[in-house]
Amino acid sequence: MHIADFVSGSFAGACGVAVGYPLDTVKVRIQTQKQFTGVYQCVVTTFSNEGVHGFFKGMFLPLATVTMTSSVVFGTYRNCLQCLSQARGAGGGSNTKLDVFLSGLAGGVAQISVMAPGDIVKVRLQCQTESKRGGSSLAKPKYRGPVHCLLSIIREEGFTGLYRGALPLMLRDGPSYATYFLTYATICEWLTGGSRKPSDWSAVMLAGGIAGMAGWTIGTPMDVIKARLQMDGAREKKRYKGFLHCVTETARVEGAGVFFRSLGINCLRAFPVNMVVFFTYEVLTGFLRAGPEGVDPPVGME
């Protein structure tokens, strides 16, 4: 088993959250609240009403849990690649693109059990636009922080409330991570010719950024549904009867274009975040496997 991938994946995920969280907050607000009409307007309004802190609401819990979720994704991915290679028999051989796709799919689905509770808390806090500034006349925020939000959901909606939106989350992350890892491995192979030289870090970072954009292109429609189901009933009367009703009602009321409304900001956020994620992951994995002298960027299809 590749233990190093679990460890380096956890650190890489934490770095990615730190880099991309402000734009993630903007994305969630655009997806769930009609008062925000675009990226620029959302950024200006958030900063004006809530200050810099408004962009980092709910960050603590995702930062704490992403070490587990990212560890599960990268660890499951690498170990699935190993199992698929070994399943071919003696010698194993190189992994195919199908192996990479299936391993990425498995990694994306595997993380849902540990990701869903932290994700719904993140979304609830990100959409809490009430400001603590400017006097007592303003409405008080419903949640005082991540722990209070977590306990409030359990008290009001039961333990299963923590997994609201888990189905679209799975439908988002399974295909998204399959595309993510396949794109990364393919671009790395194109740019490096399969070499493993320290000078290839620019290729690793470019491939990581493009892979992040490709993954979010696939995952954005389900990301919209996931966020709406997680927020449904939290601030106003419950609107959706379930997953399918949310999909059909959203399309009927706002048109099919709403499913890609946040694609631009997702891609804008995904490029720098996943440059950092893959760079951190590859450096730490190489270090843990072979020490400082053996830090080589694995391409994915070994």
C-alpha positions in Angstrom: 0.0 0.0 0.0 1.2 3.5 -0.9 1.1 5.2 2.6 3.1 8.2 1.3 0.2 9.2 -1.0 -2.2 9.4 1.9 0.2 11.7 3.8 1.2 14.0 1.0 -2.4 14.1 -0.3 -3.5 15.5 3.1 -0.9 18.3 3.0 -1.6 19.1 -0.6 -5.4 19.4 0.1 -4.8 21.8 3.0 -2.6 24.0 0.8 -5.3 24.0 -1.9 -8.0 25.1 0.5 -5.9 28.0 1.8 -5.3 29.3 -1.8 -8.8 28.9 -3.2 -11.2 29.5 -0.3 -12.1 33.2 -1.0 -13.2 32.4 -4.5 -15.0 29.3 -3.3 -17.1 31.5 -1.0 -18.0 33.8 -3.9 -18.9 30.7 -6.0 -21.2 29.3 -3.4 -23.0 32.6 -2.9 -23.5 33.1 -6.6 -25.0 29.5 -6.8 -27.4 29.9 -4.0 -28.4 33.5 -3.5 -30.1 35.6 -6.2 -29.0 38.9 -4.6 -25.6 38.2 -6.2 -25.6 38.8 -10.0 -22.0 38.2 -10.9 -18.5 37.6 -9.6 -17.5 41.3 -9.3 -20.7 42.4 -7.7 -20.5 39.5 -5.2 -16.9 40.3 -4.3 -17.6 44.1 -3.9 -20.8 43.5 -1.8 -19.1 40.9 0.4 -16.1 43.1 1.1 -18.3 46.1 1.7 -20.6 44.4 4.1 -18.4 41.9 5.8 -14.8 42.8 5.2 -12.0 40.4 4.3 -13.4 38.0 7.0 -16.5 37.4 4.8 -14.5 35.5 2.2 -13.2 33.1 4.8 -16.4 32.2 6.7 -16.5 28.5 7.5 -12.9 27.8 6.5 -11.8 26.2 9.7 -13.7 23.0 9.4 -12.9 22.4 5.7 -9.2 23.1 6.5 -9.4 20.6 9.3 -11.3 17.9 7.4 -9.6 18.3 4.0 -6.5 16.6 5.4 -8.7 13.5 5.6 -10.7 13.9 2.3 -7.7 14.8 0.2 -5.7 12.0 1.8 -8.5 9.5 0.9 -8.7 10.8 -2.7 -5.0 10.6 -3.5 -4.4 7.5 -1.4 -7.3 5.6 -3.0 -6.3 6.8 -6.5 -2.7 5.6 -6.2 -3.5 2.3 -4.5 -6.2 1.6 -7.1 -3.7 2.1 -9.8 -1.4 -0.4 -8.1 -4.2 -3.0 -7.7 -5.2 -2.6 -11.4 -1.6 -3.1 -12.4 -1.2 -6.1 -10.2 -4.4 -7.6 -11.5 -2.9 -8.1 -14.9 -0.6 -10.8 -13.4 3.2 -11.1 -13.4 5.0 -7.9 -13.9 1.9 -5.8 -13.7 2.9 -3.4 -16.5 2.1 0.2 -17.0 -1.3 1.7 -16.1 -3.6 2.5 -19.0 -5.7 5.7 -19.3 -8.7 3.6 -18.4 -6.9 2.6 -15.1 -6.3 6.3 -14.3 -9.9 7.2 -15.1 -11.3 4.4 -12.9 -8.9 5.0 -10.1 -9.8 8.7 -10.1 -13.5 7.8 -10.0 -12.9 5.5 -7.0 -11.0 8.2 -5.2 -13.7 10.8 -5.8 -16.5 8.5 -4.5 -14.5 7.2 -1.5 -14.1 10.7 0.0 -17.8 11.4 0.3 -18.2 9.7 3.7 -15.7 12.0 5.3 -16.3 15.1 3.2 -20.1 15.6 3.3 -20.5 16.8 6.9 -17.7 19.4 6.6 -19.0 20.5 3.2 -22.5 21.3 4.3 -21.1 23.3 7.3 -18.9 25.2 4.9 -21.7 26.1 2.6 -24.1 27.1 5.4 -21.4 29.5 6.8 -20.4 30.8 3.4 -24.0 31.8 2.7 -24.5 33.5 6.0 -24.2 37.0 4.7 -25.3 38.8 7.8 -22.7 41.3 9.0 -21.5 41.6 12.6 -20.4 45.2 11.8 -22.4 48.4 12.0 -24.6 48.0 15.1 -27.2 45.8 16.6 -30.0 46.7 14.1 -28.6 44.1 11.7 -29.9 40.6 11.8 -27.8 38.3 13.9 -26.1 35.4 12.1 -27.8 32.1 12.7 -24.5 30.2 13.3 -21.8 31.4 15.6 -19.1 29.2 14.0 -18.3 25.8 12.5 -18.9 23.8 15.7 -22.2 25.6 16.5 -23.3 25.1 12.9 -22.5 21.4 13.0 -24.4 20.9 16.2 -27.3 23.0 15.0 -27.7 20.9 11.9 -27.7 17.7 14.0 -30.2 19.1 16.4 -32.6 20.5 13.8 -32.3 18.0 11.0 -30.8 14.9 12.6 -27.5 13.2 11.9 -28.6 12.5 8.3 -28.8 16.3 7.8 -25.0 16.3 7.7 -25.3 14.2 4.5 -27.9 16.4 2.7 -26.6 16.8 -0.8 -24.4 13.7 -0.6 -25.9 12.2 -3.8 -25.1 15.2 -6.1 -21.8 15.5 -4.2 -21.0 11.9 -5.3 -22.2 12.5 -8.8 -20.0 15.6 -8.9 -16.8 14.2 -7.4 -16.8 10.7 -9.1 -16.8 11.9 -12.7 -14.9 15.1 -11.8 -12.0 13.3 -10.2 -11.9 10.7 -12.9 -11.5 13.5 -15.4 -9.1 15.4 -13.1 -6.6 12.6 -12.8 -6.9 11.5 -16.4 -6.3 15.1 -17.7 -3.3 15.5 -15.3 -1.7 12.2 -16.3 -2.2 12.8 -20.0 -0.9 16.4 -20.1 2.1 15.4 -18.0 2.8 12.6 -20.4 2.6 15.0 -23.4 4.7 17.7 -21.8 7.4 15.5 -20.4 7.5 12.5 -22.7 7.2 10.3 -19.7 10.5 11.6 -18.2 10.9 12.0 -14.4 13.3 15.0 -14.1 13.2 17.8 -11.5 13.1 20.2 -14.3 9.6 19.0 -15.2 8.0 20.8 -12.2 6.6 23.5 -14.6 4.9 20.7 -16.5 3.5 19.3 -13.3 2.1 22.7 -12.2 0.6 23.5 -15.7 -1.0 20.0 -15.9 -2.4 20.4 -12.4 -4.0 23.7 -13.2 -5.5 22.5 -16.4 -6.7 19.3 -14.7 -8.5 21.3 -12.1 -10.3 23.3 -14.7 -11.3 20.2 -16.6 -12.6 18.5 -13.4 -14.7 21.5 -12.5 -16.1 21.8 -16.0 -17.5 18.3 -15.5 -18.5 18.8 -11.9 -20.1 22.3 -11.9 -23.8 21.3 -12.7 -23.9 18.9 -9.8 -22.1 21.4 -7.6 -25.0 23.8 -8.1 -27.6 21.2 -7.2 -25.5 20.1 -4.2 -25.2 23.6 -2.8 -28.9 24.3 -3.3 -30.0 21.1 -1.5 -27.6 21.9 1.4 -29.1 25.4 1.8 -32.7 24.3 1.3 -34.7 25.1 4.4 -31.8 26.7 6.2 -32.8 30.3 5.7 -36.4 30.1 4.4 -39.1 27.6 3.6 -38.0 24.3 2.1 -38.4 24.4 -1.7 -37.2 21.0 -3.0 -38.7 17.6 -2.4 -35.4 15.8 -3.3 -32.6 15.6 -5.8 -34.7 15.1 -9.0 -37.2 17.8 -8.0 -34.3 20.2 -7.4 -32.8 19.5 -10.8 -36.1 20.0 -12.7 -37.3 23.0 -10.6 -34.0 24.8 -11.0 -34.0 24.2 -14.8 -37.7 25.2 -15.1 -37.4 28.4 -13.1 -33.9 29.7 -14.2 -33.1 27.8 -17.3 -30.4 25.2 -18.1 -27.8 28.0 -18.1 -27.9 28.2 -14.3 -26.1 24.9 -14.0 -23.0 26.6 -15.5 -23.5 30.0 -13.9 -20.5 29.5 -11.6 -18.2 27.7 -14.2 -16.1 30.7 -14.8 -15.2 31.3 -11.2 -14.7 27.6 -10.6 -12.1 27.5 -13.4 -10.5 30.7 -12.2 -10.1 29.2 -8.7 -9.2 25.7 -9.9 -6.1 26.7 -11.9 -4.0 28.2 -9.1 -5.4 25.8 -6.5 -4.5 22.7 -8.4 -1.1 24.0 -9.4 -0.4 24.2 -5.7 -2.1 20.9 -4.9 -0.2 18.8 -7.4 3.1 20.5 -6.8 2.8 19.9 -3.1 1.6 16.3 -3.6 4.4 15.4 -6.0 7.2 17.0 -3.9 6.1 15.4 -0.7 5.4 12.0 -2.2 8.8 11.9 -3.8 10.4 13.0 -0.6 8.6 10.4 1.5 9.3 7.6 -0.9 12.9 8.2 -1.7 14.2 11.1 0.5 15.4 14.5 -0.7 17.5 13.1 -3.5 14.7 11.2 -5.1 12.0 13.8 -5.6 10.7 12.9 -9.0 7.3 13.9 -10.4 5.3 10.7 -11.0 3.2 11.2 -14.2 0.3 8.9 -13.1 0.5 6.2 -15.8 3.5 4.4 -14.5 
